[in-house]
Amino acid sequence: MLAGVFRSIASGLKHTRIRPQTLQHYLALQSLHTNRTMKLDKPEFKNLFTPELNRLSELFAKYEYELRIAGGAVRDILMGKQPQDLDFATTATPEEMKVMFEKEGVRMLNTRGEEHGTITARINNKENFEVTTLRVDVVTDGRHAEVEFTTDWKIDAERRDLTINSMFLGLDGTLYDYFDGWTDLQNRRVAFVGDATKRIQEDYLRILRYFRFYGRIAEMPNQHEDSTLEAIRENAGGLGGISGERIWTELKKIVVGNHAAPIMRCMYNLGLPKYIGLPLEGNLDEFDQVYARARDLQPRPMTMVAALLEQPGQMDDIITRLKISIEERKTGLLVMQLRREGEQQTEQLLKHYQGIVLKTPGTEQKQMSD
């Protein structure tokens, strides 16, 4: 196996500037993990193949670059869900992709992603495909990373957040699983790739991503692994440096997802609210009750967040930290007002304002996978 590793690394040296110490680390990593593969023949996979995707696949094969589906789409297919979005990974560098697409007359969009290895190709003027070069994070500050390109799929998988998000799917149906993501998915286990502390310190937002995916994947609440919770507790302060927009993107999915009430209590026990704009003494009992009553009614995120608040001034803290919209602010204040005015009046007013505090059929139905 190591011989194959050396061949892979040697073939990729023209694409990357990996330092010797980095190379040594990953060679050690290679010896610890086996590339687990299997072939998929699921309808969710077959349904992906539009004429545009077939054309994209043909182009990469013609120029002898590997192309695989990456991340959340692989997870969704394995769970029997049709992916809403596709992300692709490749051994080709951004420059090689640009040369290839220009030769073949393929239009490229948003070339600003090139710095991070992403090129967006529009095939047949009909469908866009984001393709990202395999990479390794060389320097991280908990928010951003400096990357180097590689041709080693396992190295790229190791830099991803959770095992269930670290798999690749070849366009021939071959599943590439380097960190037991498929096993974890079958067991409904949510775990970081490798060392949880290292993964979190690469991007502290992964703390909230962990809880979001726990709500999506885990069958039972409060089945977190002690080592994972300890890593989160020790690194909670890192969330203070993450932008409010990124925090809110994750938080608003957590509060309306599965296990939201026990997850929120867990987040409070770990000291997260201090760093993400929530009140330090949130009304968790009210949150539990609102969640129990509204979970099947598709509550809006601010309907749930407002359950934690007891004073209007606490809404100001959320506005400042999370940069919520004016509409979301109005929703939160309305929910707090209705709660103060008593159950009978609340029930009457809720019928009038249900479009504000609850999602209406046909709106906001799409759940983002990554």
N, C-alpha and C positions, 0 to 999 in steps of 0.2 A: 504493500500500500504506500509506503514512504517513497518508493521509486516513482509511483504515479504522482505523488505530491510534488516531488522535485521537478518532474516533467511539466506539471501544471504551472508551477511557479516560474520555471525557466521560460516557458512560452509566454508568460505574462509580463516579463520584466520590461518589455518595450512600452507597456502601458502604465507602469507604476514606479514609484520611487520609494518603496517600502524600505525602511531602515533595517540594518542587520538585527538589532535587538527585537524589532517588531516581527521580523521574519522568524527568529528563534522561538518567540512566543507562540506563533501560529503553527509552527512545525510540531511543537509539543501538544498543541490543541488537536492537531490532526490525528495524533496517535491515540487520543482518548475517545474519539467518536467515529462511528461507522456510518457510511452513507447508506441509509435505509431507503430502498426504492420499492415501488410497486406500480402497477399499471391501473389507471382509472378508465372505466367505461360507463360513466354516469351521464344521464341526459343533460344535467346542468353544465357539464363540460362540452358536450357535443353542440349544445345550443349557442356556444360562443362563436362558432366559426361562420362568420359572415364572409362575403366575398372580399371585404376589406382586410379582415384578419388573415385570410388565406394569402392575400397579396403581400402583407407584411411578413408573414412566415416565409414565403418564397424568396423575398428580397434578402433576408438574413441568411437563409440557406445558400443562396447564390454567392454571397460574399464570404461564406464560411465563418459566420459569427453565430454563437449560440444565443438563443432567445427563449426565455421561460417566463411564465406567469408567476408573479411574486405576491407574497403577503396575504392580505385579507381576502382576496378573491379565491385563493387556494383553500383557505379555511372555510369559506362559505360553501364552496363546491363539495368539500368533504362532509359538511353538515347537511347536504341536500338542499341548499339555498342557491338561487340563481344570483350571481354577483351583479351588483349595480354598477360597479366600476372595475376596470382592469388596470393593473399596474404591471409593467414588464421590466425584466432585468436582462442584461446582455453582457457579453464579454467585449463588445465593441466599445471603443472610447467615443466620447462625443464628437471628436474631430472625424473619426472613421465613419460614424453615422452620418455626419453632415456631408462628407464626400459621397457616400453611398446614395443618400437621398437626392443630392443634386444631380448625380449621374443618371438616376432613374426618373428624374422629373417629379419628385415627390415634394410637395409643399411642406415647409416646417413652420411651426408656430412657437411663440414664446421662447425664443432661444436664450432668454435670460436664465433659464434653468441649467444652462450648460455648465456653469461654474460648479454646480453640485452633481453634474453628470447626467442631467435629464434633457432629452430632446423630445419634442412633441411633433409627431408626423401626422399629416392629414392625408388619408388615402382615398383616392377617387373623389376628392372634394366632398366626402360624405361622413367619414368617421375619423376621430382623432385618437391617437395612441401615444401615451407617455412611456418612453423607454429610458431606463436609467442604467448607466454603467455600473458594474459591480465595484464596490468601494470598501474602504476601511477607514474608520475614524482615527485620525492620527492625534489630533489635539481637540479636546472638548472643554467647555466651560460651564456645562450644566444647562446650556440653552442652545448653543450653536457648535458646529464641529467643522474642523478642517479635514478634508478627505483626500485620500489618494486612491487612484484607480487600480484595480487588480483584475485578474481573470479567474480567481479562485472562488467558487461558489460557497464553499464552507466558511471562508473568511467573511464574506458578506453576510451570511446567515448569522454569524456570531455577533455581529454588531446590532442586530435587531432586538426589539424589546422583549417579547414573549415567545415562548417556544411555539405556540399555536400560530404565530405570525411569521415564523422563520422558515417556512417551507416554500419550495418552488415546484412548479408544475410544467413539465415540458409539453410542447405542442403535439407530441405523440402520445400524451396521456401518462407519461412517467412522472411519478411523484418523487421528489428529492427531499428527504427529511433527515437533517443532520443532528437535530437535538430533541428527538422523540416528540415532536409536536403532534403527530398523529395519535400516538399513544395517550398523550395528555388530553387531546381533544376527545377521544373516546371515553376517557375517565372524567371528563368535565373538570380537568385540573388546569388552573391558571398559574403559570410559573414563569419567572424571568429566565432568559437564556443565560446559562452559566451563573456567575455570581451576581446576586440581586443588587448588592451595593454598587458594584461597578456599572451595571446597566442603569441604575437610577442616577448616578452621578454624571453619566453621559448626557442625560436630559431629565431634569427633575419632574417634568410634566408626566413622565412615565409612572409616577406614583398614582396620578389620577387615571391614567390609562389602565393601570392594573385594576382599579376598582370598577371602571366602566366595563372592562371585559369580564370581570368576575360576575357582574350582573347579567351579562349576555350568555356566558358559558356555563357557570356553575349551576348545578341542580339544587343545591342546598345552601342556605345562608351560613355564615360564620364557620366555614370550613377552611379558613386561611391557614397557611403554614406559619409556625411561630417564627422561623428564620426570615420569612418574607415580611411579616409585620415588624420585626425588630429592625430590619433594614429600612423600612419606610419611616419608622419612628425616629431613627438616628439621622435621617436625611430630610425630614419634613421641612426644615428651614430653607432648603433650596427652592421650595415653591415660591418663596418671597421674591425671588428674582425673575420669575416667569411673568410674562405680560398678562394683563387681565383678560384680554381677548382669548388667549390660548387657554387660560384657566376656565373661562366660562364655556368655551366650546366643549370641554370634557364634562364639566360639572352639570351642565343642563341635560346631558344624556344620563348621567348617574342618577339624578333625582327622580327621573321618570322611568327608570329601568327596573328590571327584576331585582328583588332583595334591596330596594332603595332604603327602606327604613333601617334594617340591621347594618347595611353598609354605612349609612350616615352615622350611626352610633359608633361604629368602628373607627371612622374618620375622626370623630370627636375624641375618642379614647386615645388616639395616636397624636393628638395635638395639631391636626391639620387646619382647622378653621382660622386660627391666628394668621395664617399665611395666605389664605385664599378669599378673604373678605367676609366670611360668615361670622355672626356674633359669637363671642367666646362662650357665652352661656345660652346657647340656642335652645329653643323650646322643643326638645326631642319628643316629648310625649304628644304634643300637638302634631308634630311631623308624622309620628306613628299613626295617629288617628286619621289624619288627612290622607295619608298613603293608603290605609286600609279601605277608606271610603271611595277614593277617587282612582285607584290604580287601573280599574277596568274602564274608566271613562276618558282615558287619554288626557290627563291634566297637562296644562302647559308648565314648563319648567318653573316659571316664577310663581305659579300657584303653589308649588311644593316648597320653594325656597321661602316664600312669605310665611309659611307655617312655622318656620324657625324664629321669626321676628316677633318682638313684643312691643317695640317702640318705633314710631315713624323715623326717628333719627338713624336707626339701624339700616334703613333703606339707603340713606345717604352714603354710609360706609360701603355698601354693595355697589352703588353707582360709581363711586370713586375707584374702587379696586377692580371691578369686573367690566366697567365700560358697557353696561347693559343699555339697550335701546330705550327710547322714550316710551314706546309701547309696553315694553317689559316692566318699566318702572310703574306705569299706570296700572298694569295688571297686579303687581305686588301690593301697591297701596290699596287697590280696590278690595283684594282678598282680606287684607288687614282690617279694612273698614267693615266689611261684611261680618267678619268674626266678632268685632266689637258690638255690632248692633243686634246680636242675639240670633238664636237658631231659627225662630219663626220667620223673622224678616229676611234672614239670610236665604232661606229656602225660596221665598218669593222673589227676591232680587236675583238669585242665581239663575232662575229661568230666563230673566231678562238679559243677564250678562254672561250666560254660559259660553257664548262665542269668544269671550275675552279670557275666561279662566280655564276653559276646556278647549281642546282641539276639536274642530268640527270635521265631519266626514269629508275626506278628499283633500285635507290640508295637512302639511307637514308629516306625511306618511312615510316618507323615505328615511330610513335609518342609515346613517353613514357608518361604514364598516371600519374605517381607519382614522 
